[in-house]
Amino acid sequence: MIAFHYLSGSPYAWRVWLALEHKRAPYELKPLSFSAGDFATPAFAALNPRRRVPVIDEDGFVLYESAAIVEYLEDRYPGSGEALFPADVRQRAIARRMIREADEYAARAMEGMVAEILFKEDASRWDQAAIAKSRDDFVGELATFERYIAGDEFLAGAAGAADFTLYPLVALALRMERRKPDLAIASAVGPKLGAWMRRVEALPYFAKTYPPHWNQT
Ligand SMILES: N[C@@H](CCC(=O)N[C@@H](CS)C(=O)NCC(=O)O)C(=O)O
């Protein structure tokens, strides 16, 4: 059984949750809370010295870093559920490339927005220039991924790891727009990316993985 250490709203943890469901891997959710001090405990530092989620612990085998966890799940549960990566070697390479692109560029831009809009409660302290730069970088990534989507498919053919990397980043950016309406992310989501988001949301396990605290507000 996999103990899945998770934080509601974390795009990296959400990626792993989608992957666990897609693979139908046996897991138990271990929600953490910032306000309860869960990230500061020695027990959590022993699991991940960087004190970040997600972390999985499968019978004593502990792994952090969401991209590595997703690869582990694919290797650990080869015949279970649906594949996270395409079988074709070149398609597989492209899926991995997109994951690197999402982590390297889209996630970095998203984190720039999070640092201001979500982590600084007092909006008068927001660094507007930093937000504008991160927002423009993120919107540039939306345009790039818009070009990657072919027809009515997922990013790399069937639903899998590339989709589970990008989707939570876009969802979190859209969520931040609620706090800063002139962020103008929704209007920058192109028609193909918008339709792709609806396809991810139609996956049978999607609703189960939706950040619980987003459902309440
Ligand atoms: N590269 C890491 C990023 C993980 C990460 O930044 N997690 C955030 C939540 S979105 C976290 O746990 N932050 C805790 C903190 O900064 O104290 C991954 O892909 O797993």
The ligand as an SDF file (V2000), in Angstrom:
LIG
                    3D

 20 19  0  0  0  0  0  0  0  0999 V2000
    9.6200   19.7520   -7.7600 N   0  0  0  0  0  0  0  0  0  0  0  0
    8.7220   19.3310   -6.7180 C   0  0  0  0  0  0  0  0  0  0  0  0
    7.9110   20.5250   -6.2510 C   0  0  0  0  0  0  0  0  0  0  0  0
    7.0920   20.2170   -5.0140 C   0  0  0  0  0  0  0  0  0  0  0  0
    6.5700   21.4900   -4.3470 C   0  0  0  0  0  0  0  0  0  0  0  0
    7.0420   22.6030   -4.5800 O   0  0  0  0  0  0  0  0  0  0  0  0
    5.5530   21.3030   -3.4950 N   0  0  0  0  0  0  0  0  0  0  0  0
    5.0030   22.4270   -2.7470 C   0  0  0  0  0  0  0  0  0  0  0  0
    3.4820   22.4270   -2.8310 C   0  0  0  0  0  0  0  0  0  0  0  0
    2.9220   22.8890   -4.4370 S   0  0  0  0  0  0  0  0  0  0  0  0
    5.3490   22.2740   -1.2750 C   0  0  0  0  0  0  0  0  0  0  0  0
    5.2790   21.1980   -0.7190 O   0  0  0  0  0  0  0  0  0  0  0  0
    5.7340   23.3740   -0.6310 N   0  0  0  0  0  0  0  0  0  0  0  0
    6.0120   23.3560    0.7730 C   0  0  0  0  0  0  0  0  0  0  0  0
    6.8560   24.4960    1.1780 C   0  0  0  0  0  0  0  0  0  0  0  0
    7.3530   25.2170    0.2890 O   0  0  0  0  0  0  0  0  0  0  0  0
    7.0440   24.6740    2.4040 O   0  0  0  0  0  0  0  0  0  0  0  0
    7.8160   18.2110   -7.2400 C   0  0  0  0  0  0  0  0  0  0  0  0
    7.5980   18.1640   -8.4580 O   0  0  0  0  0  0  0  0  0  0  0  0
    7.3850   17.3580   -6.4600 O   0  0  0  0  0  0  0  0  0  0  0  0
  1  2  1  0
  2  3  1  0
  2 18  1  0
  3  4  1  0
  4  5  1  0
  5  6  2  0
  5  7  1  0
  7  8  1  0
  8  9  1  0
  8 11  1  0
  9 10  1  0
 11 12  2  0
 11 13  1  0
 13 14  1  0
 14 15  1  0
 15 16  2  0
 15 17  1  0
 18 19  2  0
 18 20  1  0
M  END
$$$$
